[in-house]
Amino acid sequence: METMDLEFDGTTYACRIVNSNDDEELIIAPTSLLDALRPHSFEEGNDGFVNEEAVRIDENVFFYTDDVDLKLPDCELVEILKESNPEWFD
């Protein structure tokens, strides 16, 4: 299980790294990070991101999932990811 931390606005978020079909390392982040990056709804007339740093972080994250899912073994996490992204995982 490979992990990494992303920091935003003074808070550290534990993320996972999983490999795609092409052996590309993909960052899987908790939805709590997404909530911090985009606290505004898209209906409010903006893109929803707090600032440019939030946009930059989001561009590097492949997928957001529940914090509980991030604690699963790799094979179980990949099964969850595969449901929404079948072309990325065997």
N, CA, C and O atoms as a printed pandas DataFrame, in Angstrom:
     atom_number atom_name residue_name chain_id  residue_number  x_coord  y_coord  z_coord
0              1         N          MET        A               1    0.854   -1.175    0.000
1              2        CA          MET        A               1    0.000    0.000    0.000
2              3         C          MET        A               1    0.900    1.238    0.000
3              4         O          MET        A               1    1.651    1.483    0.944
4              5         N          GLU        A               2    0.803    2.001   -1.073
5              6        CA          GLU        A               2    1.610    3.213   -1.178
6              7         C          GLU        A               2    0.741    4.421   -0.834
7              8         O          GLU        A               2   -0.390    4.544   -1.305
8              9         N          THR        A               3    1.284    5.296   -0.015
9             10        CA          THR        A               3    0.541    6.478    0.417
10            11         C          THR        A               3    1.358    7.734    0.147
11            12         O          THR        A               3    2.562    7.673   -0.098
12            13         N          MET        A               4    0.687    8.853    0.197
13            14        CA          MET        A               4    1.338   10.156    0.126
14            15         C          MET        A               4    0.432   11.170    0.802
15            16         O          MET        A               4   -0.772   10.951    0.932
16            17         N          ASP        A               5    1.002   12.251    1.221
17            18        CA          ASP        A               5    0.226   13.311    1.851
18            19         C          ASP        A               5    0.136   14.504    0.917
19            20         O          ASP        A               5    1.112   14.874    0.264
20            21         N          LEU        A               6   -1.040   15.096    0.864
21            22        CA          LEU        A               6   -1.239   16.367    0.187
22            23         C          LEU        A               6   -1.641   17.374    1.248
23            24         O          LEU        A               6   -2.451   17.071    2.124
24            25         N          GLU        A               7   -1.078   18.563    1.171
25            26        CA          GLU        A               7   -1.411   19.596    2.148
26            27         C          GLU        A               7   -2.148   20.719    1.454
27            28         O          GLU        A               7   -1.786   21.156    0.361
28            29         N          PHE        A               8   -3.197   21.174    2.123
29            30        CA          PHE        A               8   -3.952   22.314    1.613
30            31         C          PHE        A               8   -4.474   23.122    2.780
31            32         O          PHE        A               8   -5.098   22.585    3.695
32            33         N          ASP        A               9   -4.217   24.399    2.741
33            34        CA          ASP        A               9   -4.733   25.337    3.736
34            35         C          ASP        A               9   -4.390   24.892    5.160
35            36         O          ASP        A               9   -5.216   25.007    6.066
36            37         N          GLY        A              10   -3.171   24.385    5.354
37            38        CA          GLY        A              10   -2.703   24.001    6.677
38            39         C          GLY        A              10   -3.146   22.631    7.160
39            40         O          GLY        A              10   -2.828   22.242    8.284
40            41         N          THR        A              11   -3.866   21.902    6.340
41            42        CA          THR        A              11   -4.332   20.569    6.717
42            43         C          THR        A              11   -3.675   19.547    5.794
43            44         O          THR        A              11   -3.555   19.763    4.588
44            45         N          THR        A              12   -3.255   18.435    6.380
45            46        CA          THR        A              12   -2.642   17.358    5.612
46            47         C          THR        A              12   -3.674   16.264    5.375
47            48         O          THR        A              12   -4.378   15.847    6.295
48            49         N          TYR        A              13   -3.755   15.807    4.135
49            50        CA          TYR        A              13   -4.701   14.776    3.734
50            51         C          TYR        A              13   -3.931   13.546    3.270
51            52         O          TYR        A              13   -3.099   13.630    2.366
52            53         N          ALA        A              14   -4.209   12.413    3.887
53            54        CA          ALA        A              14   -3.559   11.153    3.507
54            55         C          ALA        A              14   -4.226   10.624    2.246
55            56         O          ALA        A              14   -5.447   10.476    2.188
56            57         N          CYS        A              15   -3.413   10.344    1.244
57            58        CA          CYS        A              15   -3.894    9.853   -0.046
58            59         C          CYS        A              15   -3.244    8.510   -0.349
59            60         O          CYS        A              15   -2.280    8.108    0.301
60            61         N          ARG        A              16   -3.781    7.840   -1.328
61            62        CA          ARG        A              16   -3.222    6.564   -1.789
62            63         C          ARG        A              16   -2.722    6.716   -3.204
63            64         O          ARG        A              16   -3.199    7.554   -3.969
64            65         N          ILE        A              17   -1.757    5.893   -3.532
65            66        CA          ILE        A              17   -1.243    5.800   -4.891
66            67         C          ILE        A              17   -1.576    4.397   -5.393
67            68         O          ILE        A              17   -1.225    3.404   -4.757
68            69         N          VAL        A              18   -2.251    4.324   -6.530
69            70        CA          VAL        A              18   -2.516    3.033   -7.163
70            71         C          VAL        A              18   -2.032    3.122   -8.604
71            72         O          VAL        A              18   -1.934    4.212   -9.168
72            73         N          ASN        A              19   -1.737    1.986   -9.186
73            74        CA          ASN        A              19   -1.257    1.940  -10.562
74            75         C          ASN        A              19   -2.389    1.591  -11.518
75            76         O          ASN        A              19   -3.219    0.725  -11.241
76            77         N          SER        A              20   -2.400    2.284  -12.642
77            78        CA          SER        A              20   -3.383    2.022  -13.690
78            79         C          SER        A              20   -2.932    0.832  -14.522
79            80         O          SER        A              20   -1.887    0.236  -14.260
80            81         N          ASN        A              21   -3.730    0.495  -15.525
81            82        CA          ASN        A              21   -3.372   -0.561  -16.473
82            83         C          ASN        A              21   -2.012   -0.310  -17.114
83            84         O          ASN        A              21   -1.268   -1.249  -17.399
84            85         N          ASP        A              22   -1.695    0.953  -17.335
85            86        CA          ASP        A              22   -0.443    1.335  -17.996
86            87         C          ASP        A              22    0.679    1.606  -17.003
87            88         O          ASP        A              22    1.701    2.190  -17.364
88            89         N          ASP        A              23    0.498    1.191  -15.771
89            90        CA          ASP        A              23    1.478    1.399  -14.702
90            91         C          ASP        A              23    1.678    2.869  -14.348
91            92         O          ASP        A              23    2.706    3.238  -13.780
92            93         N          GLU        A              24    0.711    3.700  -14.679
93            94        CA          GLU        A              24    0.751    5.103  -14.277
94            95         C          GLU        A              24    0.325    5.193  -12.813
95            96         O          GLU        A              24   -0.666    4.583  -12.412
96            97         N          GLU        A              25    1.074    5.956  -12.021
97            98        CA          GLU        A              25    0.712    6.139  -10.621
98            99         C          GLU        A              25   -0.389    7.189  -10.532
99           100         O          GLU        A              25   -0.238    8.311  -11.016
100          101         N          LEU        A              26   -1.499    6.805   -9.906
101          102        CA          LEU        A              26   -2.667    7.674   -9.792
102          103         C          LEU        A              26   -2.896    8.031   -8.330
103          104         O          LEU        A              26   -2.833    7.171   -7.451
104          105         N          ILE        A              27   -3.159    9.296   -8.082
105          106        CA          ILE        A              27   -3.431    9.760   -6.717
106          107         C          ILE        A              27   -4.916    9.622   -6.444
107          108         O          ILE        A              27   -5.753   10.129   -7.191
108          109         N          ILE        A              28   -5.228    8.923   -5.355
109          110        CA          ILE        A              28   -6.601    8.770   -4.898
110          111         C          ILE        A              28   -6.694    9.536   -3.580
111          112         O          ILE        A              28   -5.990    9.218   -2.621
112          113         N          ALA        A              29   -7.549   10.529   -3.536
113          114        CA          ALA        A              29   -7.621   11.424   -2.387
114          115         C          ALA        A              29   -8.967   11.295   -1.669
115          116         O          ALA        A              29   -9.948   10.831   -2.252
116          117         N          PRO        A              30   -9.004   11.706   -0.409
117          118        CA          PRO        A              30  -10.264   11.646    0.329
118          119         C          PRO        A              30  -11.226   12.752   -0.099
119          120         O          PRO        A              30  -10.804   13.829   -0.521
120          121         N          THR        A              31  -12.502   12.476    0.013
121          122        CA          THR        A              31  -13.510   13.481   -0.328
122          123         C          THR        A              31  -13.417   14.694    0.599
123          124         O          THR        A              31  -13.869   15.783    0.245
124          125         N          SER        A              32  -12.838   14.508    1.771
125          126        CA          SER        A              32  -12.654   15.656    2.674
126          127         C          SER        A              32  -11.724   16.691    2.039
127          128         O          SER        A              32  -11.898   17.888    2.269
128          129         N          LEU        A              33  -10.741   16.258    1.245
129          130        CA          LEU        A              33   -9.881   17.195    0.519
130          131         C          LEU        A              33  -10.689   17.902   -0.561
131          132         O          LEU        A              33  -10.578   19.118   -0.719
132          133         N          LEU        A              34  -11.489   17.168   -1.296
133          134        CA          LEU        A              34  -12.326   17.787   -2.324
134          135         C          LEU        A              34  -13.238   18.848   -1.715
135          136         O          LEU        A              34  -13.416   19.920   -2.293
136          137         N          ASP        A              35  -13.811   18.556   -0.561
137          138        CA          ASP        A              35  -14.678   19.525    0.118
138          139         C          ASP        A              35  -13.916   20.795    0.481
139          140         O          ASP        A              35  -14.476   21.890    0.431
140          141         N          ALA        A              36  -12.644   20.655    0.844
141          142        CA          ALA        A              36  -11.819   21.821    1.174
142          143         C          ALA        A              36  -11.443   22.605   -0.085
143          144         O          ALA        A              36  -11.406   23.836   -0.069
144          145         N          LEU        A              37  -11.166   21.887   -1.169
145          146        CA          LEU        A              37  -10.781   22.542   -2.416
146          147         C          LEU        A              37  -11.944   23.251   -3.088
147          148         O          LEU        A              37  -11.774   24.320   -3.674
148          149         N          ARG        A              38  -13.125   22.654   -3.001
149          150        CA          ARG        A              38  -14.322   23.170   -3.685
150          151         C          ARG        A              38  -15.495   23.266   -2.725
151          152         O          ARG        A              38  -16.441   22.485   -2.833
152          153         N          PRO        A              39  -15.455   24.198   -1.796
153          154        CA          PRO        A              39  -16.571   24.296   -0.843
154          155         C          PRO        A              39  -17.818   24.945   -1.436
155          156         O          PRO        A              39  -18.896   24.876   -0.846
156          157         N          HIS        A              40  -17.674   25.576   -2.604
157          158        CA          HIS        A              40  -18.789   26.275   -3.232
158          159         C          HIS        A              40  -19.430   25.398   -4.298
159          160         O          HIS        A              40  -18.762   24.589   -4.943
160          161         N          SER        A              41  -20.718   25.569   -4.469
161          162        CA          SER        A              41  -21.384   24.815   -5.527
162          163         C          SER        A              41  -21.137   25.494   -6.873
163          164         O          SER        A              41  -20.846   26.689   -6.931
164          165         N          PHE        A              42  -21.256   24.730   -7.938
165          166        CA          PHE        A              42  -21.065   25.281   -9.274
166          167         C          PHE        A              42  -22.194   26.237   -9.645
167          168         O          PHE        A              42  -22.034   27.049  -10.556
168          169         N          GLU        A              43  -23.325   26.156   -8.961
169          170        CA          GLU        A              43  -24.447   27.037   -9.252
170          171         C          GLU        A              43  -24.196   28.468   -8.782
171          172         O          GLU        A              43  -24.945   29.376   -9.143
172          173         N          GLU        A              44  -23.146   28.678   -7.977
173          174        CA          GLU        A              44  -22.881   30.006   -7.442
174          175         C          GLU        A              44  -22.186   30.917   -8.454
175          176         O          GLU        A              44  -21.781   32.028   -8.109
176          177         N          GLY        A              45  -22.048   30.464   -9.682
177          178        CA          GLY        A              45  -21.486   31.309  -10.717
178          179         C          GLY        A              45  -19.974   31.306  -10.783
179          180         O          GLY        A              45  -19.393   32.173  -11.436
180          181         N          ASN        A              46  -19.318   30.365  -10.134
181          182        CA          ASN        A              46  -17.865   30.244  -10.254
182          183         C          ASN        A              46  -17.518   28.782  -10.445
183          184         O          ASN        A              46  -18.403   27.928  -10.493
184          185         N          ASP        A              47  -16.241   28.495  -10.552
185          186        CA          ASP        A              47  -15.847   27.104  -10.783
186          187         C          ASP        A              47  -15.852   26.286   -9.502
187          188         O          ASP        A              47  -15.598   25.081   -9.528
188          189         N          GLY        A              48  -16.142   26.939   -8.379
189          190        CA          GLY        A              48  -16.262   26.224   -7.119
190          191         C          GLY        A              48  -14.973   26.078   -6.347
191          192         O          GLY        A              48  -15.017   25.756   -5.159
192          193         N          PHE        A              49  -13.818   26.299   -6.968
193          194        CA          PHE        A              49  -12.549   26.142   -6.273
194          195         C          PHE        A              49  -12.228   27.378   -5.444
195          196         O          PHE        A              49  -12.586   28.498   -5.810
196          197         N          VAL        A              50  -11.555   27.159   -4.334
197          198        CA          VAL        A              50  -11.201   28.239   -3.415
198          199         C          VAL        A              50  -10.192   29.199   -4.037
199          200         O          VAL        A              50  -10.327   30.417   -3.917
200          201         N          ASN        A              51   -9.170   28.636   -4.711
201          202        CA          ASN        A              51   -8.111   29.463   -5.286
202          203         C          ASN        A              51   -7.334   28.642   -6.321
203          204         O          ASN        A              51   -7.671   27.493   -6.605
204          205         N          GLU        A              52   -6.304   29.251   -6.869
205          206        CA          GLU        A              52   -5.498   28.574   -7.893
206          207         C          GLU        A              52   -4.755   27.363   -7.338
207          208         O          GLU        A              52   -4.576   26.373   -8.047
208          209         N          GLU        A              53   -4.323   27.425   -6.092
209          210        CA          GLU        A              53   -3.654   26.268   -5.489
210          211         C          GLU        A              53   -4.602   25.076   -5.446
211          212         O          GLU        A              53   -4.193   23.943   -5.700
212          213         N          ALA        A              54   -5.864   25.333   -5.126
213          214        CA          ALA        A              54   -6.868   24.267   -5.095
214          215         C          ALA        A              54   -7.035   23.644   -6.475
215          216         O          ALA        A              54   -7.157   22.425   -6.592
216          217         N          VAL        A              55   -7.042   24.462   -7.512
217          218        CA          VAL        A              55   -7.160   23.958   -8.880
218          219         C          VAL        A              55   -5.956   23.083   -9.212
219          220         O          VAL        A              55   -6.114   21.998   -9.772
220          221         N          ARG        A              56   -4.756   23.545   -8.872
221          222        CA          ARG        A              56   -3.528   22.795   -9.155
222          223         C          ARG        A              56   -3.543   21.440   -8.465
223          224         O          ARG        A              56   -3.182   20.432   -9.072
224          225         N          ILE        A              57   -3.953   21.407   -7.213
225          226        CA          ILE        A              57   -4.022   20.135   -6.476
226          227         C          ILE        A              57   -5.036   19.211   -7.137
227          228         O          ILE        A              57   -4.755   18.032   -7.355
228          229         N          ASP        A              58   -6.199   19.737   -7.452
229          230        CA          ASP        A              58   -7.249   18.924   -8.063
230          231         C          ASP        A              58   -6.799   18.324   -9.395
231          232         O          ASP        A              58   -7.164   17.192   -9.712
232          233         N          GLU        A              59   -6.021   19.055  -10.170
233          234        CA          GLU        A              59   -5.541   18.556  -11.463
234          235         C          GLU        A              59   -4.634   17.338  -11.308
235          236         O          GLU        A              59   -4.489   16.554  -12.247
236          237         N          ASN        A              60   -4.024   17.171  -10.140
237          238        CA          ASN        A              60   -3.131   16.038   -9.901
238          239         C          ASN        A              60   -3.830   14.826   -9.296
239          240         O          ASN        A              60   -3.259   13.736   -9.253
240          241         N          VAL        A              61   -5.053   15.010   -8.831
241          242        CA          VAL        A              61   -5.803   13.916   -8.205
242          243         C          VAL        A              61   -6.615   13.203   -9.286
243          244         O          VAL        A              61   -7.349   13.835  -10.047
244          245         N          PHE        A              62   -6.473   11.887   -9.339
245          246        CA          PHE        A              62   -7.224   11.098  -10.311
246          247         C          PHE        A              62   -8.668   10.902   -9.869
247          248         O          PHE        A              62   -9.591   11.012  -10.675
248          249         N          PHE        A              63   -8.861   10.609   -8.571
249          250        CA          PHE        A              63  -10.191   10.243   -8.086
250          251         C          PHE        A              63  -10.299   10.578   -6.608
251          252         O          PHE        A              63   -9.311   10.513   -5.876
252          253         N          TYR        A              64  -11.496   10.935   -6.172
253          254        CA          TYR        A              64  -11.788   11.168   -4.760
254          255         C          TYR        A              64  -12.708   10.059   -4.269
255          256         O          TYR        A              64  -13.625    9.642   -4.977
256          257         N          THR        A              65  -12.459    9.591   -3.063
257          258        CA          THR        A              65  -13.300    8.552   -2.484
258          259         C          THR        A              65  -13.404    8.780   -0.981
259          260         O          THR        A              65  -12.684    9.598   -0.410
260          261         N          ASP        A              66  -14.306    8.047   -0.359
261          262        CA          ASP        A              66  -14.493    8.162    1.093
262          263         C          ASP        A              66  -13.215    7.811    1.828
263          264         O          ASP        A              66  -12.446    6.958    1.385
264          265         N          ASP        A              67  -12.993    8.472    2.953
265          266        CA          ASP        A              67  -11.812    8.212    3.778
266          267         C          ASP        A              67  -11.715    6.732    4.144
267          268         O          ASP        A              67  -10.617    6.180    4.202
268          269         N          VAL        A              68  -12.837    6.097    4.387
269          270        CA          VAL        A              68  -12.859    4.680    4.765
270          271         C          VAL        A              68  -12.299    3.814    3.639
271          272         O          VAL        A              68  -11.571    2.856    3.897
272          273         N          ASP        A              69  -12.634    4.148    2.396
273          274        CA          ASP        A              69  -12.144    3.371    1.250
274          275         C          ASP        A              69  -10.627    3.439    1.133
275          276         O          ASP        A              69   -9.995    2.488    0.673
276          277         N          LEU        A              70  -10.046    4.549    1.544
277          278        CA          LEU        A              70   -8.593    4.711    1.446
278          279         C          LEU        A              70   -7.831    3.771    2.377
279          280         O          LEU        A              70   -6.624    3.585    2.222
280          281         N          LYS        A              71   -8.521    3.188    3.328
281          282        CA          LYS        A              71   -7.889    2.252    4.264
282          283         C          LYS        A              71   -7.962    0.803    3.782
283          284         O          LYS        A              71   -7.392   -0.090    4.410
284          285         N          LEU        A              72   -8.658    0.570    2.676
285          286        CA          LEU        A              72   -8.805   -0.785    2.147
286          287         C          LEU        A              72   -7.503   -1.278    1.534
287          288         O          LEU        A              72   -6.665   -0.465    1.143
288          289         N          PRO        A              73   -7.314   -2.587    1.442
289          290        CA          PRO        A              73   -6.172   -3.126    0.705
290          291         C          PRO        A              73   -6.261   -2.686   -0.764
291          292         O          PRO        A              73   -7.343   -2.379   -1.265
292          293         N          ASP        A              74   -5.124   -2.662   -1.432
293          294        CA          ASP        A              74   -5.071   -2.198   -2.828
294          295         C          ASP        A              74   -6.107   -2.868   -3.714
295          296         O          ASP        A              74   -6.810   -2.191   -4.463
296          297         N          CYS        A              75   -6.209   -4.183   -3.638
297          298        CA          CYS        A              75   -7.132   -4.898   -4.533
298          299         C          CYS        A              75   -8.584   -4.457   -4.320
299          300         O          CYS        A              75   -9.340   -4.345   -5.285
300          301         N          GLU        A              76   -8.976   -4.211   -3.084
301          302        CA          GLU        A              76  -10.351   -3.781   -2.805
302          303         C          GLU        A              76  -10.570   -2.332   -3.233
303          304         O          GLU        A              76  -11.634   -1.992   -3.751
304          305         N          LEU        A              77   -9.575   -1.484   -3.021
305          306        CA          LEU        A              77   -9.685   -0.097   -3.459
306          307         C          LEU        A              77   -9.792   -0.029   -4.983
307          308         O          LEU        A              77  -10.604    0.730   -5.512
308          309         N          VAL        A              78   -8.994   -0.800   -5.678
309          310        CA          VAL        A              78   -9.044   -0.824   -7.140
310          311         C          VAL        A              78  -10.411   -1.295   -7.632
311          312         O          VAL        A              78  -10.909   -0.780   -8.633
312          313         N          GLU        A              79  -11.016   -2.245   -6.963
313          314        CA          GLU        A              79  -12.363   -2.699   -7.348
314          315         C          GLU        A              79  -13.367   -1.553   -7.259
315          316         O          GLU        A              79  -14.237   -1.423   -8.120
316          317         N          ILE        A              80  -13.254   -0.733   -6.235
317          318        CA          ILE        A              80  -14.142    0.429   -6.097
318          319         C          ILE        A              80  -13.871    1.429   -7.210
319          320         O          ILE        A              80  -14.801    1.964   -7.812
320          321         N          LEU        A              81  -12.597    1.679   -7.481
321          322        CA          LEU        A              81  -12.226    2.619   -8.539
322          323         C          LEU        A              81  -12.670    2.124   -9.908
323          324         O          LEU        A              81  -13.072    2.915  -10.762
324          325         N          LYS        A              82  -12.597    0.829  -10.112
325          326        CA          LYS        A              82  -12.949    0.220  -11.396
326          327         C          LYS        A              82  -14.428    0.440  -11.740
327          328         O          LYS        A              82  -14.787    0.501  -12.915
328          329         N          GLU        A              83  -15.274    0.556  -10.730
329          330        CA          GLU        A              83  -16.705    0.769  -10.982
330          331         C          GLU        A              83  -16.942    2.048  -11.787
331          332         O          GLU        A              83  -17.792    2.070  -12.677
332          333         N          SER        A              84  -16.196    3.112  -11.479
333          334        CA          SER        A              84  -16.365    4.391  -12.166
334          335         C          SER        A              84  -15.366    4.603  -13.282
335          336         O          SER        A              84  -15.556    5.465  -14.139
336          337         N          ASN        A              85  -14.298    3.817  -13.274
337          338        CA          ASN        A              85  -13.205    4.015  -14.229
338          339         C          ASN        A              85  -12.718    2.684  -14.798
339          340         O          ASN        A              85  -11.537    2.365  -14.654
340          341         N          PRO        A              86  -13.582    1.897  -15.440
341          342        CA          PRO        A              86  -13.183    0.545  -15.874
342          343         C          PRO        A              86  -12.042    0.538  -16.881
343          344         O          PRO        A              86  -11.283   -0.429  -16.940
344          345         N          GLU        A              87  -11.907    1.593  -17.670
345          346        CA          GLU        A              87  -10.860    1.622  -18.678
346          347         C          GLU        A              87   -9.459    1.822  -18.081
347          348         O          GLU        A              87   -8.461    1.622  -18.773
348          349         N          TRP        A              88   -9.378    2.214  -16.805
349          350        CA          TRP        A              88   -8.090    2.483  -16.167
350          351         C          TRP        A              88   -7.517    1.284  -15.416
351          352         O          TRP        A              88   -6.324    1.253  -15.113
352          353         N          PHE        A              89   -8.362    0.297  -15.115
353          354        CA          PHE        A              89   -7.937   -0.804  -14.261
354          355         C          PHE        A              89   -8.325   -2.147  -14.872
355          356         O          PHE        A              89   -9.385   -2.286  -15.481
356          357         N          ASP        A              90   -7.444   -3.134  -14.695
357          358        CA          ASP        A              90   -7.736   -4.507  -15.168
358          359         C          ASP        A              90   -8.859   -5.121  -14.373
359          360         O          ASP        A              90   -9.241   -6.264  -14.625
